[in-house]
Amino acid sequence: MMAMHQKNLVEPDFPFILKFADTLEFPPHWHEEIEMVYMLEGNMQVGLNNKTYLLEPRDILLIGRGNVHYFNPPAEPNQSVIIQFGLSLFGSFSSILRDGQFVRPLLGLSKKLGSNMDRQTHMAIEKQILAMIKENKEQKEGYQMALKARLFDLMVIMIRQVPMQHFSSREKNRQISRLKRLDRVFAYIDSNYDKNLTLDKVADIANYSPYHFTRFFKDTTGMTLNEYLNSVRVKKAEEYLLDMDISITEAAYMSGFNSIQTFNRVFKKIKGCTPTEYRKRSASDRNSNF
């Protein structure tokens, strides 16, 4: 599926994932786990709820449970570390982080990112992230216990130093309702991206008027419906372009674009190259691996 509620990201017995990501690109989605993005090399633009953040080396982005986020295609290669963990790790203490949202999710060393307290918080969280990277890489005996210990230390830092906005039960239920509507929209688009999708039809799927749906979608994802549709269609087009038996014109129409001119323009805007250049580059990369 292109995008929606990502389920079962982590193992129930040890709900923790740490992975290195090269040139990460991903459409809008959400999940129950807390996620942290730690930038290693290059930069990356990340959409979180209705805001966009530019991550540079050593920046940390905190993504709370149920927060819609996406990773824009980067202009240049980058590398980041993605950490995801479920609150079940913390047992009865998990309620402290369960019903809140980070007020200032981006932490870094630059003065433009906040106060001296923000930089101190960044350093404290970075220390735990680096320790987790080391434990996860070496995997010595008892490493899972060490990772859990670092996550508890991390949780204490977040509780004490990271500003959070807490939701009431009514606000939480409202957020769940919005995410369910969004899931229906994502699922519908994922199944019908190659068709002529109108605002009226998609709004109806979410049980909104076109006017209220437009506001809802932008406020929830940070994208317009057209921007999201284009991102999904371009992502699918990338798969078709890898098949040399499919012409570029066929890839355009199979992806839902109604003209080759529109396809070329949108593809280049999102990927930074034309479909033809993308196909040649992909073919060259494949050949170099043999």
C-alpha positions in Angstrom: 0.0 0.0 0.0 1.2 3.5 -0.7 0.3 5.1 2.6 -2.0 4.8 5.6 -1.9 3.4 9.1 1.3 1.4 9.4 0.5 -1.6 11.6 2.6 -4.1 13.5 5.9 -2.2 12.9 7.5 -3.8 15.9 7.6 -7.2 17.6 5.1 -7.5 20.5 7.8 -9.0 22.8 10.3 -6.3 22.2 8.6 -3.3 20.4 11.8 -1.6 19.2 13.3 -1.0 15.7 16.5 0.8 14.8 17.5 1.0 11.2 19.8 3.0 8.9 18.0 4.6 6.0 19.7 5.8 2.8 17.9 8.6 0.8 14.6 8.0 2.6 11.4 8.7 0.7 7.9 7.9 2.0 4.4 9.2 1.5 2.1 10.4 4.4 1.4 7.7 7.0 0.9 7.2 10.7 1.4 4.5 13.3 1.0 3.8 17.0 4.7 3.8 17.8 6.8 6.8 18.7 9.5 7.5 16.0 12.7 9.4 16.1 14.7 10.5 13.1 18.4 11.2 13.6 20.2 12.8 10.7 23.6 11.5 9.8 24.5 12.9 6.4 23.0 15.3 3.9 19.6 16.9 4.6 16.0 15.8 4.4 12.6 17.5 4.3 10.0 15.8 6.5 6.4 16.7 6.7 4.8 16.3 10.2 1.1 17.0 10.7 0.7 20.3 8.9 4.3 21.6 9.1 7.5 20.9 7.2 11.0 20.5 8.8 14.4 20.5 7.2 16.7 18.1 8.9 20.5 18.6 8.8 23.3 16.4 10.3 22.7 15.7 14.0 19.2 17.0 14.0 16.6 14.9 15.8 12.9 14.9 14.8 10.4 13.5 17.4 7.2 12.0 15.9 4.5 11.1 18.3 1.8 8.4 18.1 -0.8 9.0 15.5 1.1 11.9 13.9 0.8 11.9 10.2 4.3 12.3 8.6 6.1 11.9 5.3 9.6 12.1 3.8 10.0 14.2 0.7 12.2 12.9 -2.2 15.7 14.4 -1.5 17.6 16.3 -4.1 20.9 14.7 -3.0 21.7 11.4 -1.2 21.3 11.4 2.6 21.5 9.0 5.5 19.5 8.9 8.7 18.8 6.6 11.6 15.1 5.7 12.3 14.1 4.5 15.7 10.6 3.3 16.5 9.3 2.0 19.8 6.0 1.0 21.3 4.9 2.4 24.6 4.2 -1.2 25.9 7.9 -1.3 26.7 7.3 1.0 29.7 4.3 -0.8 31.2 2.2 1.3 33.5 4.5 4.3 32.9 3.5 4.6 29.3 0.4 6.7 30.0 2.7 9.7 30.5 3.6 9.8 26.8 0.4 8.1 25.5 -1.9 11.1 25.0 0.3 14.0 24.1 2.0 15.7 21.1 5.5 17.2 21.0 5.2 21.0 20.9 8.6 21.5 19.4 9.5 18.3 17.7 12.7 19.4 16.0 15.9 19.4 18.2 19.3 20.5 16.9 22.4 22.5 17.8 21.7 25.5 15.6 20.6 28.7 17.4 17.7 29.0 15.1 16.2 25.9 16.5 15.5 27.2 20.0 16.9 28.1 23.4 19.9 26.8 25.2 17.6 24.4 27.0 16.6 22.9 23.6 20.2 22.3 22.8 20.8 20.7 26.2 17.8 18.4 25.5 19.2 17.6 22.1 22.6 16.6 23.6 20.9 14.4 26.2 18.7 12.6 23.6 21.6 12.3 21.1 23.7 10.6 23.8 21.0 7.9 24.2 20.6 7.5 20.5 24.3 7.0 19.9 24.4 4.4 22.8 21.4 2.6 21.2 23.2 2.6 17.8 26.3 1.1 19.4 24.3 -1.6 21.3 22.2 -2.5 18.3 25.3 -2.8 16.1 27.4 -4.9 18.4 24.6 -7.0 19.8 26.6 -8.3 22.7 25.0 -10.6 25.3 22.2 -8.7 27.0 22.0 -6.0 24.4 18.2 -6.0 24.4 18.3 -5.2 28.1 20.8 -2.4 27.5 18.5 -1.0 24.7 15.5 -1.1 27.1 17.6 0.7 29.7 18.5 3.4 27.2 14.9 3.8 26.2 13.9 4.3 29.9 16.6 6.9 30.2 15.3 8.5 27.0 11.7 8.5 28.3 12.8 10.3 31.5 14.5 13.0 29.4 11.4 13.4 27.2 9.1 13.6 30.2 11.2 16.2 32.0 12.6 18.3 29.2 10.5 18.0 26.0 7.4 20.2 26.0 4.2 18.3 25.3 0.6 19.3 24.7 -1.7 16.7 26.3 -5.1 15.7 24.9 -8.3 15.3 26.8 -10.3 12.1 26.2 -12.6 14.1 23.9 -9.7 15.4 21.9 -8.2 12.0 21.7 -11.4 10.5 20.4 -11.7 13.3 17.8 -8.1 12.6 16.6 -8.8 8.9 16.3 -11.9 9.7 14.2 -9.9 12.0 11.9 -7.2 9.3 11.4 -9.9 6.7 10.6 -11.3 9.0 7.9 -7.8 9.5 6.6 -7.3 5.8 6.4 -10.4 5.4 4.2 -9.0 8.1 1.9 -5.6 6.6 1.7 -7.0 3.1 1.0 -9.3 4.4 -1.7 -6.5 6.3 -3.5 -4.2 3.4 -3.2 -6.7 1.2 -5.0 -7.8 3.9 -7.6 -4.8 6.0 -8.3 -4.9 5.1 -12.0 -8.5 6.4 -12.4 -9.8 10.0 -12.7 -10.2 10.9 -9.0 -12.3 13.9 -8.3 -12.4 16.0 -5.2 -16.1 15.3 -4.8 -15.6 11.5 -4.9 -12.7 11.5 -2.5 -14.5 13.9 -0.1 -17.4 11.6 -0.1 -15.2 8.7 1.0 -14.3 10.7 4.1 -17.9 11.8 4.6 -17.1 15.4 4.2 -18.2 18.2 1.9 -15.5 19.1 -0.7 -14.9 22.4 1.2 -14.5 20.8 4.6 -12.5 17.9 3.1 -10.0 20.3 1.5 -9.3 21.9 4.9 -9.3 18.5 6.8 -6.8 16.9 4.4 -4.4 19.9 4.4 -4.6 20.3 8.2 -4.0 16.6 8.8 -1.3 15.8 6.2 0.3 19.2 5.3 -0.5 18.4 1.6 -3.3 19.3 -0.7 -5.2 16.3 -2.2 -3.6 17.0 -5.6 -0.1 17.0 -4.1 -0.8 13.7 -2.4 -2.2 12.2 -5.6 0.8 13.2 -7.5 3.2 11.8 -5.0 1.4 8.4 -5.0 1.2 8.3 -8.8 4.9 9.2 -9.2 5.9 6.5 -6.7 3.9 4.0 -8.7 5.4 5.3 -12.0 8.9 4.6 -10.6 7.9 0.9 -10.4 6.6 0.9 -14.0 9.7 2.7 -15.3 11.9 -0.1 -14.0 10.1 -2.5 -16.4 11.8 -1.9 -19.8 8.9 -3.6 -21.6 6.6 -0.7 -20.5 7.0 2.5 -22.5 7.2 5.9 -20.8 3.8 6.8 -22.2 2.3 3.6 -20.9 3.9 4.2 -17.5 2.3 7.7 -17.4 -1.3 6.5 -18.1 -0.9 3.4 -16.0 0.0 5.7 -13.1 -3.0 7.8 -13.5 -1.6 10.8 -15.5 -3.9 12.0 -18.3 -1.1 13.3 -20.5 2.6 12.7 -21.1 3.2 16.5 -20.7 1.7 16.5 -17.2 3.5 13.3 -16.3 6.9 14.7 -17.3 6.3 18.0 -15.5 5.1 16.4 -12.2 7.7 13.7 -12.2 10.5 16.2 -12.6 9.1 18.4 -9.9 9.0 15.6 -7.4 12.0 13.5 -8.4 14.3 16.2 -9.8 14.7 14.4 -13.2 12.5 13.4 -16.1 11.1 9.9 -16.4 13.5 9.2 -19.2 16.5 10.3 -17.1 15.2 8.3 -14.2 14.9 5.1 -16.3 18.5 5.6 -17.7 19.9 6.2 -14.2 18.1 3.1 -12.8 19.3 1.0 -15.7 22.9 2.2 -15.2 22.7 1.5 -11.4 21.5 -2.0 -12.1 24.3 -2.7 -14.6 26.9 -1.4 -12.2 25.9 -3.9 -9.6 26.7 -6.9 -11.9 
